[in-house]
């Protein structure tokens, strides 16, 4: 998986491309950790439009992201969720934890 960050007007978008699984935890953590302490960022969007697979460890990483950013008073939302990724998030009831579009 590749993760790139785009910042614009208080929002940071983490664009993910590829498989989001246990093997990508370092890349994902490396992408979001600088955003936690960045005072110019008020909300973070995780763009899943390039992700075709995620596993249970990816769900855990999203929960960790939510906890860390929530502790810094920053909002998190998920964008571009589709197909199998949408099914997994729906089954896990992530719609109750994240704004998903």
PyMOL commands that set and color helices and strands:
alter all, ss='L'
color gray80, all
select helices_A, chain A and resi 22-36+56-71+83-91+94-96
alter helices_A, ss='H'
color red, helices_A
select strands_A, chain A and resi 2-8+11-20+43-54+75-79+99-100
alter strands_A, ss='S'
color yellow, strands_A
deselect
rebuild
show_as cartoon
